[in-house]
Amino acid sequence: MPSVSLAPSTTGAPTATHSQAPSITCVDDENFRVNDVEEQDCNWVRGVDVRRAKQCAKEEVNLACPYACGVCCRDSPTYSFQIDGESQTCATALSYCGLFKNDIMVRKACPATCDQCYDLIPIVP
């Protein structure tokens, strides 16, 4: 199953104006590769704004990388971590976005809370 994964924007902060519709699986496919090139995964797609615009306009990339392409942005409903012995979830994560907890940056598991969402790149027919 794919996992939530983020790379910071290279030209500006991502935005948080995205669909929260539960019908969309809002995780990038960790097995997807552009043109089957190992280094060209969804993290690579979103790493440079010009590349993101070009690649996300392609239907297969847009479908495989919904988070990177701005199709959606939702916090993980199952992610949790401990701070001072107390369980935290994305609902309480705002103060912890820069921390690495449970093998992932909090902002990667909680992108909506941590204002790490990307603008939508539509598919170009």
N, C-alpha and C positions, 0 to 999 in steps of 0.2 A: 504494500500500500504506500502511496506517496506520502511525503511528510512536508510540513511547513518549512520553508527555507527562504531567507531574504538576503539581499545584498543592498547596501545603502546606495542611494542615488548619487551619481557622480556630478550632477549639475544643480541639484536642489532637493529640498525635502519632499518626500512623497506626500500625497494628500489623503484625506480620509473621507472622501465623498463617493462611496461605492455601495453597491447592492449588498444587503444582508439577507437576501432571499435564501431560504434553506434548501431549495432545489438544486443549487449549484454546489458542486464539490470545490471548495475554495483552497485547493492545495495544488502545487505544481508537481507534475509527474517526475519523480526522481530518476526514472529510467529513460526519459525522453532525451534524444540528442538531435540537434539540427543536422541534417544530412549525414546522420550516423557518425559524426565526429565526436569522439569521447569528451573533449573539453567544452563542447558547445551544448551545454545543458540549459535549463531555465535560469540558473544563476548567471550564466554567460549572456543570455538574451537580455536580462534586465541590467546588466553591468554598465552599459553605455546607452544613453538616451537615443542616439541616432540608430544604433543597432536594434534597440528595443522597438522603435517605430517601424523599421523595415521588417524585422522578423515577425512581430506580433500582427502585422497586416496579413500574414499567411495563415490560412485556416488551421492547418495542422499544428502550428506553433501556438496560436491563440487558444485552441482546445486543450493542448497539453500543458500550457503554462498560464492558467487563468489568473493566478495571482500576479505573475510578472507582467501580464498584458493588461492588467487593470480590470478584468472582467468582474472580479469580486475581491473583497477583503474582509475576512472574518477572523475573529480570535478562535483558537482551538477550544472546543467545549470540554476537552478532557485534560488539558494541561494543568498541572499544579506543581508547586514547589514549596519548600520550607524556608521561612525566615524566623529566626529566633524561636524555633520550635512550633511556630504557627503555620498552618497550611495556607497558601496563597493561590489564587486562581487569576485568570486574566481580568476578572472584575475588580481585583484589588492590586493589579500589577503596575499601575502607572509609575509609581516611585521606583520600580525595579527594572525598567526597560533595558538598562545598560548592563544588567547582570547576566552571567552565564549560570543557568540552573538546569539540572536534569539533562545535561548534555546538549543544551541548546540555549541560545540567547533568548531572554524573555521576550524581547521585541520581535523575534522570529515566530514565536508561538502565539503572540498577542499583538499582531500588527495593527488592528483597528484601535485598540486601547493605546498603543504606543505611537500612533500617528505615523505608521509606516506603510500606508497604502499608496498605490500607483494610479495615475490617470489612465482611463480606458483607451486602448488602441483598438479601433474597429478593424474587422476583417475587410480587406479590399478584394472585391471579386475579380 
